[in-house]
Amino acid sequence: MSVQHDPVQRADFDQFMVPNYSPAAFIPVRGEGSRVWDQTGRELLDFAGGIAVNVLGHAHPVLVKALTEQANALWHVSNVFTNEPALRLAKKLTDATFAERVFFCNSGAEANEAAFKLARRVAFDKFGEEKCEIIAAVNSFHGRTLFTVSVGGQPKYSDGFGPKIQGISHVPYNDLEALKAAVSDKTCAVVLEPIQGEGGVLPADLAYLQGARELCDKHNALLVFDEVQSGMGRSGSLFTYQHYGVTPDILSSAKSLGGGFPIGAMLTTTELAKHLAVGTHGTTYGGNPLACAVAEAVVDTINTPEVLEGVKTKHQQFKTALEKIGQQYAVFSEVRGLGLLIGCVLTDAWKGKAKVILDAAAQEGLMVLQAGPDVVRFAPSLVVTEAEINEGLARFERAVAKVTQA
Ligand SMILES: *Cc1c(COP(=O)(O)O)cnc(C)c1O
């Protein structure tokens, strides 16, 4: 039954693809758990997790089963009709969080786009068009649509595409005084990642999030948490806002939500959701049955004490070993992050060299990530085993040894 494909290779990327990515020299073809094999049959351990997406590793039997069962039942009906997997997933997400209402879409950027549009719509309906300002953090990342790069605090992503969305300002992260100075009665939303992911795996200070919550309440602004990267168990809590005990008005999720199948979600309260009345917003694929069936299986599997406790234990295992490597080879000044979203901050001597370490790790059979040029990032499967962590970190140490001794 297997379909015959024409052979392809890495060189085809440069010939046929828009050159906005620069993928590795090898092509992964198969994955199982925390392991991946490339076209030549070489095995790699995957501590990159498809950028904090493959939350249950590759080809997890529960997800394969959910997807195949749904594939044999119903693929797509559009939002002219609702469907069972979407309704089941919405129930589970609202049961597990502060939220009472869910909007489904296909990516993190779309979840944030919906969040930002909702925040503006609420302010418009309740207070008029003057109240439209959004305050976000320097170095934040919220996606690649024009609205989300405008809210994101990284000019390298937002500049050079003509006029940006107006009414957005950026303040230094974890600086409550700066936020206090920026918020006004024209503010409709404060947008924060509880852990800045792309910006370098930088967790928020508790007092900062608490202060942001108070400022929003005082100025009738909405607090939006972008949990596209930090959510779905990665911090050791289902969502990181639960770890901090600071509840947003709107939360965006994607990445790990689908465990490798594209889906995004915006979560909010009934009171706010009513501002997105029929016809105000939408997307064709949003709530797609295949995506929702997989995400439902992801939520069921992750939102258990065993998995979430395991994330905390594994964090300690990573942190201890990475701090040791960092000291021995004088490469890391700090190992930070929560749960299985970990960033190793390079020392001054190694600043800018995250990509060099990442490439060396791949040579040793380990996939890792960077978070900017100065941070090596780990975002493995939440069900990676202790033995796999030891093996992966041994490969990582060999890579660091080679790089530092070159
Ligand atoms: C990855 C990411 C996004 C964008 O998600 P896409 O699915 O790539 O659109 C938004 N916010 C955060 C915090 C992210 O890490």
Ligand as a Chemical Component Dictionary entry (heavy atoms), coordinates in Angstrom:
data_LIG
# 
_chem_comp.id                   LIG 
_chem_comp.type                 NON-POLYMER 
_chem_comp.pdbx_formal_charge   0 
_chem_comp.three_letter_code    LIG 
# 
loop_
_chem_comp_atom.comp_id 
_chem_comp_atom.atom_id 
_chem_comp_atom.alt_atom_id 
_chem_comp_atom.type_symbol 
_chem_comp_atom.charge 
_chem_comp_atom.model_Cartn_x 
_chem_comp_atom.model_Cartn_y 
_chem_comp_atom.model_Cartn_z 
_chem_comp_atom.pdbx_ordinal 
LIG C1 C1 C 0 6.300 29.984 18.493 1  
LIG C2 C2 C 0 5.633 31.079 19.223 2  
LIG C3 C3 C 0 4.601 31.833 18.617 3  
LIG C4 C4 C 0 4.210 31.639 17.171 4  
LIG O1 O1 O 0 3.653 30.388 16.948 5  
LIG P1 P1 P 0 3.492 29.896 15.418 6  
LIG O2 O2 O 0 2.771 28.597 15.560 7  
LIG O3 O3 O 0 4.872 29.771 14.879 8  
LIG O4 O4 O 0 2.702 30.924 14.703 9  
LIG C5 C5 C 0 3.975 32.790 19.370 10 
LIG N1 N1 N 0 4.320 33.019 20.647 11 
LIG C6 C6 C 0 5.291 32.330 21.263 12 
LIG C7 C7 C 0 5.609 32.615 22.694 13 
LIG C8 C8 C 0 5.996 31.348 20.572 14 
LIG O5 O5 O 0 6.991 30.681 21.160 15 
# 
loop_
_chem_comp_bond.comp_id 
_chem_comp_bond.atom_id_1 
_chem_comp_bond.atom_id_2 
_chem_comp_bond.value_order 
_chem_comp_bond.pdbx_ordinal 
LIG C1 C2 SING 1  
LIG C2 C3 SING 2  
LIG C2 C8 DOUB 3  
LIG C3 C4 SING 4  
LIG C3 C5 DOUB 5  
LIG C4 O1 SING 6  
LIG O1 P1 SING 7  
LIG P1 O2 DOUB 8  
LIG P1 O3 SING 9  
LIG P1 O4 SING 10 
LIG C5 N1 SING 11 
LIG N1 C6 DOUB 12 
LIG C6 C7 SING 13 
LIG C6 C8 SING 14 
LIG C8 O5 SING 15 
# 
